């Protein structure tokens, strides 16, 4: 019996006692089921009696006694004790806990998935680095966390569209084109331009594609370097992200907003809503009406649209595409954008707390031998995605970046994450999966198979270490749901490490395969199911993080 199943059992018990008038209460939509800190207090505990005491008009312990008596009649429950002010400590019947293993194995890749967020249509925008250079370490963190978050949200039933917004319009693209031109001519890049070996590389690719370009007028050269350069740079960005396991559903061009008239339509809509005014020759959005610290310009006095005008058009485009919520992941240096984005959502008539969500992430520092790693071979002082993957591998990079809360700065130790030892968290988790795979291969060599789910005797799983492992496996669906709702993929990583440790302790204590001439027993089969269930959860959890689950290491 999983925690979710026990939750339904408790709700059914509340409904039963309420139905016959023993407690004048309504069945709660949710019941909290927790694992007691002390295993001697039972398998699970709930505070439902404390929550129902006030509506029932009775002391919590009296409510608890009524519910305990009802629960004791359930075939999957061995005992129920009332503790403290009215907690219910529940011990499952022999074998009820063991069914968790069967459920995990039979569900396979679906185990852990829920419909907690079913019906929600989310647009998840992350990375969105300008196409003026390769993906740096900050964008790499968002790639790992954003992709994991998308997988988490889908595992909880949400419909997720992953979107990359590339700013291929504006002054930074002009500087990029001029930098490419300078490199092609062998001149120093402009003072405010882009440096790094990649600029020379792309410039040569442009020249190879367009021979004779340097003989054309400079204005034409700049335009061709802009168009070709952005194409080449963005192709490289997509390639490096794909090699990292991150592929987007939509790559959205800012330039299309300018060319389609979307900016004018957005400003007209905001004007209709009464939030646009003109002053000092510019057009402004009165964002201060919605809590922003100052009003924001939409059109500058020279008639050029601002970046914020494009943000307005882009937000409306997403909402017009039918997304219930726009989720945007930004670096900590964009914290100032939060107020204006929320004001924008309110100005178009949305509820910023419902239709918009902005996640801010902190920086990543790389260290080796205790010293900061700052230099990149291709981009000067910037550390790139490819640098990190080259140092520790894609799996370790993704796991390390997703393992910490996004609001926490990371000091990522390259020595640690490249190590093939148990002090490397991703190695520790992957090794647990590989160890189980080895056990199952050895079992197959002995002619031992799992067999049919109905034939396994899960009542044989009575050892405390087996109970610990079963309860840990049973927590997986709740871990995924909580991680999705809290936008916290790091909770999955920490859970996997705890699960791996729990499995290693089980394996070191409970012999799985027979030795020598020993005969396999029902306990052997049950423990093989428990191993397979653990492997399923490790595999599913690593998949959420975009990390592989190797069968050999």
C-alpha positions in Angstrom: 0.0 0.0 0.0 1.5 3.3 -1.1 1.0 6.6 0.8 -1.4 7.7 -1.9 -3.4 4.5 -1.5 -3.4 4.9 2.3 -4.6 8.5 1.9 -7.6 7.2 0.0 -8.2 4.6 2.7 -8.2 7.3 5.4 -10.5 9.5 3.4 -12.9 6.5 2.9 -12.8 5.9 6.7 -13.7 9.6 7.3 -16.6 9.3 4.8 -17.8 6.1 6.5 -18.0 7.5 10.0 -19.5 10.8 8.7 -22.1 8.8 6.7 -23.4 7.0 9.7 -23.4 10.2 11.9 -20.4 9.3 14.1 -18.6 12.5 13.1 -20.4 15.5 11.6 -17.6 16.4 9.2 -17.0 16.6 5.4 -14.4 14.4 3.8 -11.2 16.4 3.4 -9.9 16.8 -0.2 -6.4 15.9 1.0 -5.1 13.9 3.9 -1.5 14.3 5.1 0.3 10.9 5.3 3.8 11.0 6.7 6.5 8.6 7.8 7.1 8.7 11.6 10.6 9.7 12.6 10.7 6.7 14.9 10.0 3.5 13.0 8.6 1.9 16.2 5.6 4.2 15.9 4.4 2.5 12.7 4.7 2.7 9.0 2.8 5.9 8.5 1.1 8.7 10.6 -1.6 11.2 9.9 -2.9 14.4 11.6 -6.4 14.1 10.1 -8.0 13.9 13.5 -6.5 17.2 14.6 -7.8 18.9 11.4 -11.3 17.5 11.9 -11.6 18.2 15.6 -12.9 21.7 15.2 -15.6 21.0 12.6 -16.6 17.9 14.5 -16.9 19.9 17.8 -15.0 17.2 19.7 -11.5 16.8 21.2 -8.9 15.6 18.7 -8.2 12.4 20.6 -11.9 11.5 20.6 -12.0 12.1 16.8 -8.8 10.0 16.5 -10.3 7.1 18.4 -13.4 7.0 16.2 -11.2 7.0 13.0 -8.8 4.5 14.5 -11.6 2.0 15.1 -12.8 2.4 11.6 -9.3 2.0 10.1 -8.6 -1.1 12.1 -11.2 -3.0 10.1 -9.3 -2.5 6.8 -7.6 -5.6 5.6 -4.4 -3.8 4.7 -3.9 -2.3 8.1 -2.5 -4.3 11.1 -2.9 -1.7 13.8 -3.7 1.9 14.5 -2.6 3.7 17.6 -3.6 7.2 18.9 -0.6 9.2 20.0 -0.1 12.6 21.5 -2.8 15.2 21.0 -4.5 13.0 18.4 -2.1 11.7 15.8 -2.9 8.3 14.2 0.1 5.9 13.9 -0.7 3.3 11.3 1.1 -0.1 10.9 0.3 -1.9 7.6 -0.7 -5.5 7.5 1.9 -8.1 6.6 2.5 -7.9 2.9 0.6 -4.6 2.4 3.9 -2.7 2.3 5.4 -5.2 -0.1 2.8 -4.5 -2.7 4.7 -1.2 -3.3 7.4 -3.2 -5.0 4.9 -5.0 -7.3 3.2 -1.7 -8.2 6.5 0.0 -9.1 7.8 -2.9 -11.3 4.5 -3.4 -13.1 4.0 0.4 -13.7 7.6 0.7 -15.1 8.3 4.1 -16.6 4.9 5.3 -15.5 5.6 4.8 -11.8 5.7 8.1 -10.0 3.6 9.9 -12.6 0.4 11.5 -11.4 -2.3 13.8 -12.6 -1.8 16.4 -9.9 -1.3 19.2 -12.6 -3.6 17.7 -15.2 -5.3 20.3 -17.4 -2.7 22.9 -16.9 -1.1 24.3 -20.1 2.3 25.8 -19.3 4.7 27.7 -21.5 8.2 27.2 -20.0 10.8 29.5 -21.3 14.4 29.0 -20.3 18.0 29.6 -21.4 17.0 32.2 -24.1 20.6 33.3 -24.5 21.3 35.9 -27.1 22.7 34.5 -30.4 25.9 36.5 -30.0 28.0 33.8 -28.4 28.0 30.2 -27.2 26.0 29.1 -24.2 27.8 30.1 -21.0 27.8 28.4 -17.6 24.8 30.5 -16.4 22.7 29.4 -19.4 23.9 25.8 -18.8 22.4 25.8 -15.3 19.1 27.0 -16.8 19.3 24.3 -19.5 19.7 21.6 -16.9 17.2 22.9 -14.4 14.7 24.0 -17.0 14.7 20.7 -18.9 14.3 18.8 -15.6 11.5 21.1 -14.5 9.7 20.5 -17.8 10.0 16.7 -17.3 8.7 17.1 -13.7 5.7 19.1 -14.7 4.8 16.6 -17.4 5.2 13.8 -14.9 2.6 15.5 -12.8 0.2 15.7 -15.7 0.7 19.2 -17.0 1.0 20.0 -20.7 4.3 21.8 -21.2 5.8 23.6 -24.2 9.5 24.3 -23.8 10.4 27.6 -25.5 13.6 29.4 -26.4 13.3 33.1 -27.1 16.3 34.4 -29.1 16.9 38.1 -29.3 17.8 38.4 -33.0 16.9 42.1 -33.2 18.4 45.2 -31.6 21.7 46.8 -30.8 23.4 43.7 -29.5 23.0 42.0 -32.9 24.4 45.0 -34.6 27.5 44.8 -32.4 27.8 41.1 -33.1 27.7 41.8 -36.9 30.3 44.5 -36.6 32.5 42.2 -34.5 32.3 39.5 -37.2 33.2 42.1 -39.9 36.2 43.3 -37.9 37.5 39.8 -37.4 37.0 39.0 -41.1 39.0 42.1 -42.1 41.7 41.3 -39.5 40.9 44.4 -37.5 40.4 44.7 -33.7 36.8 44.2 -32.7 34.9 47.3 -31.6 35.3 48.5 -28.1 31.7 47.4 -27.2 31.8 44.3 -29.4 32.2 40.6 -28.8 35.6 38.9 -28.3 36.7 35.3 -28.2 38.0 32.8 -30.8 34.4 31.9 -31.7 34.0 35.3 -33.4 36.9 34.5 -35.8 35.6 31.0 -36.4 32.1 32.3 -37.4 33.5 35.1 -39.5 35.5 32.5 -41.5 32.4 30.4 -41.9 30.5 33.4 -43.3 33.2 34.1 -45.7 33.3 30.5 -46.9 29.6 30.6 -47.5 29.7 34.0 -49.3 33.0 34.4 -51.3 33.8 38.0 -52.2 31.8 39.4 -49.4 34.6 41.7 -48.2 34.6 43.4 -51.6 31.0 44.6 -51.2 29.8 47.9 -49.6 30.2 47.9 -45.9 26.5 48.3 -45.2 25.9 45.1 -47.3 28.7 43.4 -45.5 27.2 44.2 -42.1 23.8 42.9 -43.1 25.2 39.6 -44.5 27.4 39.1 -41.4 24.3 39.8 -39.2 22.0 37.3 -41.1 24.6 34.6 -41.6 26.3 35.1 -38.3 23.1 34.8 -36.3 22.1 31.7 -38.3 25.5 30.1 -37.6 25.7 31.1 -33.9 22.2 29.9 -33.2 22.8 26.6 -35.0 25.7 26.1 -32.7 23.7 27.0 -29.7 21.0 24.4 -30.6 23.6 21.8 -31.4 25.4 22.2 -28.0 22.1 22.2 -26.1 21.0 19.1 -28.0 24.3 17.4 -27.2 23.5 18.3 -23.6 20.1 16.6 -23.9 18.0 19.7 -24.1 15.7 20.3 -27.1 13.0 22.9 -27.3 9.6 22.6 -28.7 9.6 26.2 -30.0 12.5 28.5 -31.0 10.9 31.9 -31.1 12.5 34.8 -33.0 12.2 38.3 -31.6 12.5 39.6 -35.1 9.2 38.0 -36.1 7.5 40.3 -33.5 8.8 43.4 -35.3 8.1 42.1 -38.8 4.5 40.8 -38.0 3.2 44.0 -36.4 2.9 42.3 -33.0 4.5 45.2 -31.2 1.9 47.7 -32.6 -0.9 45.3 -31.7 0.3 44.9 -28.2 0.7 48.6 -27.6 -2.8 49.2 -29.1 -4.3 46.7 -26.6 -2.5 48.2 -23.7 -3.7 51.7 -24.9 -7.3 50.4 -25.1 -7.0 49.2 -21.5 -6.1 52.8 -20.5 -2.5 52.2 -19.3 -0.5 53.9 -22.1 0.4 57.6 -22.2 2.8 59.9 -24.0 5.4 62.1 -22.4 8.7 63.7 -23.5 8.2 62.5 -27.0 8.0 58.8 -25.9 5.2 56.3 -25.4 5.0 54.9 -21.8 3.2 52.0 -20.0 1.9 53.1 -16.6 3.3 50.1 -14.7 3.4 52.0 -11.4 -0.4 51.4 -11.3 0.5 47.8 -10.7 3.3 48.0 -8.2 6.3 48.6 -10.4 8.9 51.1 -9.1 8.6 53.4 -12.2 6.7 53.6 -15.5 8.3 51.8 -18.5 8.8 53.2 -22.0 7.4 51.3 -25.0 8.5 53.6 -27.8 11.6 55.9 -27.3 11.6 59.5 -28.3 13.4 58.6 -31.6 10.5 56.3 -32.5 12.3 53.0 -31.9 10.6 50.4 -29.8 12.2 49.3 -26.5 13.0 45.8 -25.4 10.1 46.0 -23.1 7.7 46.6 -26.0 8.9 43.3 -27.4 8.4 41.7 -24.0 4.8 42.9 -24.0 4.2 41.5 -27.5 5.8 38.2 -26.7 3.8 37.7 -23.5 0.6 38.4 -25.3 1.6 36.0 -28.1 2.1 33.2 -25.6 -1.3 33.9 -23.9 -3.0 34.1 -27.3 -1.5 30.7 -28.1 -3.7 29.3 -25.3 -1.2 28.9 -22.4 -2.7 29.1 -18.9 0.5 30.2 -17.4 3.7 31.7 -18.7 6.8 30.5 -16.7 10.0 32.3 -17.3 13.4 31.4 -15.9 15.8 34.2 -15.5 19.2 34.8 -14.0 19.7 36.7 -10.8 20.9 39.7 -12.8 17.4 40.0 -14.2 15.7 40.4 -10.8 14.7 44.0 -11.8 12.5 42.5 -14.6 10.1 40.8 -12.2 8.1 44.0 -11.2 7.7 45.2 -14.8 6.7 41.7 -16.0 4.0 41.4 -13.3 2.8 44.9 -14.1 2.6 44.0 -17.8 0.5 40.9 -17.0 -1.9 43.0 -14.9 -2.1 45.7 -17.6 -3.4 43.3 -20.2 -6.0 42.0 -17.8 -4.3 38.9 -16.4 -3.7 37.9 -12.8 0.1 38.0 -12.4 -0.2 35.5 -9.6 -2.1 33.0 -11.8 -0.9 33.6 -15.3 2.7 34.5 -14.8 5.6 32.9 -12.9 9.2 34.1 -12.9 11.9 32.0 -11.4 15.3 33.6 -10.6 18.4 31.6 -10.5 21.8 32.3 -8.8 25.2 32.1 -10.3 27.5 29.0 -10.8 31.2 29.1 -9.9 33.5 26.4 -11.1 36.5 25.4 -8.9 39.4 23.0 -9.4 42.0 22.3 -6.8 40.2 24.8 -4.6 40.8 27.6 -7.2 38.2 29.3 -9.4 38.1 28.2 -13.1 37.5 31.2 -15.2 39.1 30.8 -18.6 37.5 29.3 -21.7 39.5 28.3 -24.8 36.9 29.8 -27.1 35.3 32.7 -25.2 38.0 34.4 -23.2 36.9 34.8 -19.6 33.5 33.1 -20.0 33.1 29.4 -19.1 30.9 27.6 -21.7 28.6 24.7 -21.6 31.0 22.7 -23.7 33.8 23.5 -21.2 31.8 22.0 -18.3 30.7 18.9 -20.2 34.3 18.4 -21.4 35.5 18.5 -17.8 32.9 16.2 -16.0 30.6 14.8 -18.7 27.0 15.6 -19.5 25.4 13.4 -16.8 27.5 14.8 -14.0 27.0 18.4 -15.3 23.2 18.0 -15.5 23.0 16.3 -12.1 25.3 18.8 -10.4 23.4 21.8 -11.8 19.9 20.4 -11.0 20.9 19.2 -7.5 20.9 22.6 -5.8 17.9 24.9 -5.3 17.9 27.6 -8.1 18.0 30.4 -5.5 21.3 29.0 -4.2 24.7 29.9 -5.6 26.7 26.8 -6.6 30.4 26.3 -6.2 30.8 23.3 -8.5 34.0 21.3 -7.8 35.2 19.8 -11.1 37.5 17.4 -9.2 34.5 16.0 -7.2 32.1 15.7 -10.1 34.6 13.9 -12.4 35.5 11.4 -9.7 34.4 7.7 -10.1 33.7 7.2 -6.4 30.8 7.3 -4.0 31.5 10.8 -2.8 30.4 11.9 -6.3 26.6 12.1 -5.9 25.7 11.2 -9.5 28.1 8.3 -9.5 26.6 7.1 -6.2 23.1 7.1 -7.6 24.1 5.6 -11.0 26.2 2.9 -9.2 23.1 1.8 -7.2 21.3 1.3 -10.5 24.2 -0.6 -12.1 24.6 -2.7 -9.0 20.9 -3.8 -9.2 21.3 -4.5 -12.9 24.2 -6.8 -12.1 22.1 -8.6 -9.5 19.3 -9.1 -12.0 21.7 -10.3 -14.6 23.2 -12.8 -12.2 19.7 -14.0 -11.2 18.9 -14.6 -14.9 22.1 -16.6 -15.3 20.9 -18.8 -12.4 17.5 -19.2 -14.1 15.7 -17.0 -11.6 13.1 -14.7 -13.0 10.5 -12.3 -11.5 7.6 -14.2 -12.8 4.0 -12.9 -12.7 3.0 -10.2 -10.3 0.3 -12.3 -8.7 2.8 -15.1 -7.9 5.3 -13.1 -5.8 4.9 -13.6 -2.0 5.5 -10.0 -0.8 4.6 -11.1 2.8 8.1 -12.6 2.9 9.6 -9.1 3.0 9.7 -8.7 6.8 13.3 -7.4 7.4 13.5 -3.8 8.7 15.9 -2.9 5.9 13.3 -4.2 3.4 10.6 -2.1 5.1 12.9 1.0 4.9 13.4 0.4 1.1 9.7 -0.2 0.4 8.7 2.9 2.2 11.3 4.9 0.3 10.0 3.5 -3.0 6.5 4.4 -2.0 7.5 8.0 -1.4 8.6 8.6 -5.1 5.2 9.7 -6.5 4.9 12.3 -3.7 8.4 13.5 -4.2 7.8 14.1 -7.9 4.5 15.9 -7.2 6.0 18.2 -4.5 9.1 18.9 -6.7 6.8 19.9 -9.6 4.5 22.1 -7.5 7.5 23.8 -5.8 9.5 24.0 -9.0 12.3 22.2 -7.3 14.0 19.5 -9.3 16.8 19.4 -6.7 14.3 17.5 -4.4 14.4 14.6 -6.8 18.2 14.5 -6.8 18.4 14.5 -3.0 15.7 11.8 -2.8 17.6 9.6 -5.3 20.7 9.8 -3.1 18.7 8.8 -0.1 17.1 5.9 -2.0 20.5 4.7 -3.2 21.8 4.8 0.3 18.8 2.8 1.5 19.3 0.2 -1.2 23.0 -0.2 -0.4 22.2 -0.7 3.3 19.5 -3.3 2.3 21.9 -5.1 0.0 24.7 -5.2 2.6 22.3 -6.8 5.1 19.9 -8.9 3.1 21.3 -11.6 0.8 19.4 -11.6 -2.5 20.7 -14.5 -4.4 21.3 -18.1 -3.2 24.9 -19.2 -2.7 26.4 -22.5 -3.9 23.9 -25.3 -3.9 21.2 -23.3 -1.9 17.7 -23.4 -3.4 15.9 -20.2 -4.3 12.9 -19.5 -2.1 9.9 -17.3 -2.1 12.0 -14.7 -0.2 14.6 -14.8 -3.1 11.9 -13.9 -5.6 10.4 -11.2 -3.3 13.8 -9.6 -2.9 14.4 -9.7 -6.7 11.1 -7.8 -7.1 12.3 -5.3 -4.5 15.6 -4.9 -6.3 13.7 -4.4 -9.6 11.4 -1.9 -8.0 14.3 0.1 -6.7 15.9 0.1 -10.2 12.7 1.3 -11.7 12.6 4.3 -9.3 16.2 5.2 -9.8 15.8 5.0 -13.5 12.6 7.1 -13.5 14.1 9.7 -11.2 17.3 10.0 -13.2 15.2 10.4 -16.3 13.4 13.3 -14.8 16.8 15.0 -14.3 17.8 14.1 -17.9 20.6 11.7 -16.6 21.2 8.2 -17.8 20.8 5.1 -15.7 23.7 2.8 -16.7 23.5 -0.9 -16.3 27.2 -1.4 -16.1 29.9 0.9 -14.6 
